Amino acid sequence: MTQRPYVIAVIGAGPSGIYAAEALSQQTEVPVRVAVIDRLPVPFGLVRYGVAPDHESIRSIRNTLERTLEKPNVRFFGDVRIGSDLSVAELRSAVDAVIYAYGAGSHKVLDIPGEHLPGVMAAPEFVAWYCGHPDVHPDVIDDGRSRLDVALIDNAHAAVVVGIGNVALDVARVLIKSAELLTDTDMADEVLESLARKQVTDVHVLGRRGPAYTAFTTKELRELGQLPGVDIMIDPADLELDPSSQAVIDRDKVAARNLALFREWAARPRTGAPQRLWFHFWTRPVAVIGADAVAAVQVERTMIDSAGAVTGTGEREIIPAQLVIRSVGYRGVALDGVPFDAGTGRVPHAEGRVIRDGSFSADEYVTGWIKRGPTGVIGTNKSDAVETVTSLLADIRDEAIDPHHDPDELDRLLADRGIHPLDLAAWHRIDAAEIDLGQSHGRRRTTLAHRHELLAAAEDPASA
Ligand SMILES: Cc1cc2nc3c(=O)[nH]c(=O)nc-3n(C[C@H](O)[C@H](O)[C@H](O)COP(=O)(O)OP(=O)(O)OC[C@H]3O[C@@H](n4cnc5c(N)ncnc54)[C@H](O)[C@@H]3O)c2cc1C
């Protein structure tokens, strides 16, 4: 086997891409150089732009991820979008193998009347906004990119959150929590200012199934019951179990713990607190009502039919609300030049080896959400990346991949195009600027939400 390093490009510097780089850099059998490429100026994917800012202990996983990017045979290439700055074919021609780790960049819709009204937004957009993602905080307003209308949040008194997963919990918590309790986060100043203006008194969480079927982590759920000034509202009748719910509770410990919490809350005397968080089980939205903006949501009671599917009972009710956030799942999108299964929203593969036109493609691999769909916790991406890298290393051992590339070809290709990737030193400058800015007005750090701010902070003073 040759001693010339294999050049592996990883598209996406989220957890899955960085865990793939870690698995490649830790092994000693095959010499490698790993290029971790991200379209954003900063690494860490949803650890920076998804995990809730008030969950600092989880967000601090970025420190561990950063150590991988510091390894001598790993390099970060920030601000390079594959598909436009470089095509997938061009990248493949400059490296020995590619690992797709570009996440699930889209979201599902409810497909109900009124969903287009101002005031309805997808949880991924709302989350991206409160995490300070530059796509939602563009430099130039109305430049065609996604931008959230902050006035809709400022003016809402009641909000409906559709979905019963952990993202729905994050969204509900950020909407109901006092902004004062969010000051000790890294939220962008403008986000915090907006959240301080919000007037939300009621947040309604809708689940089309019963309380036995929630996908909540109990720790995160419990947090809601500890929010000061917030009553949790649950109809005790919703907590009675039908035989199928009982069967779930009997076999699933997390579901049983969550149910116990709901029962504890339902039995709590109401305190008359100024804010309320409602859980509506067996309830689905059927229409968003409003003339120019959301005014209410029409919901329908649901039940499980004889085939085990959720179906409407015809019993309807109106919940007044000015904001509707649908948290019904992320979804992978096609990247030009990469095989894609539109049915599952994933790249087709077996054990991480990409399947192109019905057979394995010699130099293409996949990991993370774009491989398995938007499921699991951050750690799930580690075992997932190890599986993919194990396949890649086995293929190198079997000489299915030749190290035919000059290790510097990617740098030359980018330089020829006039593309100047941001390296890890640039991230360190951004990191320092965010800490300095935050500390300058009594905060721990402040996320720079606009691309121009990130690029200015990334500039190397020595090269000015
Ligand atoms: C709102 C939310 C909250 C979460 N909270 C938690 C939590 O508290 N605890 C937990 O364990 N897990 C949590 N998760 C799950 C966790 O974030 C995911 O498991 C993980 O981020 C998936 O990793 P990934 O690398 O596959 O995708 P991502 O993290 O999305 O990373 C993909 C990267 O690819 C980049 N990219 C996309 N397209 C291109 C392109 N064309 N060219 C170059 N780069 C590109 C993106 O910019 C991004 O950085 C949360 C997820 C969400 C959505």
Ligand as a Chemical Component Dictionary entry (heavy atoms), coordinates in Angstrom:
data_LIG
# 
_chem_comp.id                   LIG 
_chem_comp.type                 NON-POLYMER 
_chem_comp.pdbx_formal_charge   0 
_chem_comp.three_letter_code    LIG 
# 
loop_
_chem_comp_atom.comp_id 
_chem_comp_atom.atom_id 
_chem_comp_atom.alt_atom_id 
_chem_comp_atom.type_symbol 
_chem_comp_atom.charge 
_chem_comp_atom.model_Cartn_x 
_chem_comp_atom.model_Cartn_y 
_chem_comp_atom.model_Cartn_z 
_chem_comp_atom.pdbx_ordinal 
LIG C1  C1  C 0 -33.504 22.165 16.630 1  
LIG C2  C2  C 0 -32.607 20.993 16.937 2  
LIG C3  C3  C 0 -32.198 20.791 18.242 3  
LIG C4  C4  C 0 -31.378 19.686 18.532 4  
LIG N1  N1  N 0 -31.005 19.507 19.825 5  
LIG C5  C5  C 0 -30.268 18.416 20.138 6  
LIG C6  C6  C 0 -29.889 18.202 21.490 7  
LIG O1  O1  O 0 -30.209 18.992 22.392 8  
LIG N2  N2  N 0 -29.148 17.089 21.764 9  
LIG C7  C7  C 0 -28.779 16.201 20.782 10 
LIG O2  O2  O 0 -28.108 15.203 21.071 11 
LIG N3  N3  N 0 -29.121 16.399 19.479 12 
LIG C8  C8  C 0 -29.856 17.475 19.143 13 
LIG N4  N4  N 0 -30.212 17.679 17.843 14 
LIG C9  C9  C 0 -29.777 16.712 16.801 15 
LIG C10 C10 C 0 -28.357 17.005 16.251 16 
LIG O3  O3  O 0 -28.216 18.379 16.051 17 
LIG C11 C11 C 0 -28.156 16.200 14.953 18 
LIG O4  O4  O 0 -28.144 14.821 15.286 19 
LIG C12 C12 C 0 -26.869 16.516 14.219 20 
LIG O5  O5  O 0 -26.614 17.893 14.112 21 
LIG C13 C13 C 0 -26.884 15.910 12.802 22 
LIG O6  O6  O 0 -25.604 16.075 12.282 23 
LIG P1  P1  P 0 -25.269 16.205 10.721 24 
LIG O7  O7  O 0 -23.796 16.453 10.682 25 
LIG O8  O8  O 0 -25.785 15.030 9.986  26 
LIG O9  O9  O 0 -26.065 17.478 10.195 27 
LIG P2  P2  P 0 -25.864 19.041 10.501 28 
LIG O10 O10 O 0 -25.574 19.270 11.927 29 
LIG O11 O11 O 0 -27.063 19.697 9.918  30 
LIG O12 O12 O 0 -24.578 19.459 9.643  31 
LIG C14 C14 C 0 -24.598 19.540 8.237  32 
LIG C15 C15 C 0 -23.610 20.594 7.771  33 
LIG O13 O13 O 0 -23.512 20.541 6.340  34 
LIG C16 C16 C 0 -23.393 21.863 5.845  35 
LIG N5  N5  N 0 -23.815 21.876 4.434  36 
LIG C17 C17 C 0 -25.054 21.678 3.950  37 
LIG N6  N6  N 0 -25.047 21.771 2.616  38 
LIG C18 C18 C 0 -23.776 22.012 2.240  39 
LIG C19 C19 C 0 -23.145 22.223 0.971  40 
LIG N7  N7  N 0 -23.830 22.191 -0.171 41 
LIG N8  N8  N 0 -21.819 22.475 0.944  42 
LIG C20 C20 C 0 -21.085 22.525 2.100  43 
LIG N9  N9  N 0 -21.655 22.340 3.323  44 
LIG C21 C21 C 0 -22.975 22.083 3.387  45 
LIG C22 C22 C 0 -24.285 22.675 6.753  46 
LIG O14 O14 O 0 -23.961 24.053 6.735  47 
LIG C23 C23 C 0 -24.024 22.028 8.111  48 
LIG O15 O15 O 0 -22.997 22.683 8.827  49 
LIG C24 C24 C 0 -30.996 18.781 17.512 50 
LIG C25 C25 C 0 -31.409 19.009 16.201 51 
LIG C26 C26 C 0 -32.212 20.104 15.925 52 
LIG C27 C27 C 0 -32.658 20.320 14.523 53 
# 
loop_
_chem_comp_bond.comp_id 
_chem_comp_bond.atom_id_1 
_chem_comp_bond.atom_id_2 
_chem_comp_bond.value_order 
_chem_comp_bond.pdbx_ordinal 
LIG C1  C2  SING 1  
LIG C2  C3  SING 2  
LIG C2  C26 DOUB 3  
LIG C3  C4  DOUB 4  
LIG C4  N1  SING 5  
LIG C4  C24 SING 6  
LIG N1  C5  DOUB 7  
LIG C5  C6  SING 8  
LIG C5  C8  SING 9  
LIG C6  O1  DOUB 10 
LIG C6  N2  SING 11 
LIG N2  C7  SING 12 
LIG C7  O2  DOUB 13 
LIG C7  N3  SING 14 
LIG N3  C8  DOUB 15 
LIG C8  N4  SING 16 
LIG N4  C9  SING 17 
LIG N4  C24 SING 18 
LIG C9  C10 SING 19 
LIG C10 O3  SING 20 
LIG C10 C11 SING 21 
LIG C11 O4  SING 22 
LIG C11 C12 SING 23 
LIG C12 O5  SING 24 
LIG C12 C13 SING 25 
LIG C13 O6  SING 26 
LIG O6  P1  SING 27 
LIG P1  O7  DOUB 28 
LIG P1  O8  SING 29 
LIG P1  O9  SING 30 
LIG O9  P2  SING 31 
LIG P2  O10 DOUB 32 
LIG P2  O11 SING 33 
LIG P2  O12 SING 34 
LIG O12 C14 SING 35 
LIG C14 C15 SING 36 
LIG C15 O13 SING 37 
LIG C15 C23 SING 38 
LIG O13 C16 SING 39 
LIG C16 N5  SING 40 
LIG C16 C22 SING 41 
LIG N5  C17 SING 42 
LIG N5  C21 SING 43 
LIG C17 N6  DOUB 44 
LIG N6  C18 SING 45 
LIG C18 C19 SING 46 
LIG C18 C21 DOUB 47 
LIG C19 N7  SING 48 
LIG C19 N8  DOUB 49 
LIG N8  C20 SING 50 
LIG C20 N9  DOUB 51 
LIG N9  C21 SING 52 
LIG C22 O14 SING 53 
LIG C22 C23 SING 54 
LIG C23 O15 SING 55 
LIG C24 C25 DOUB 56 
LIG C25 C26 SING 57 
LIG C26 C27 SING 58 
# 
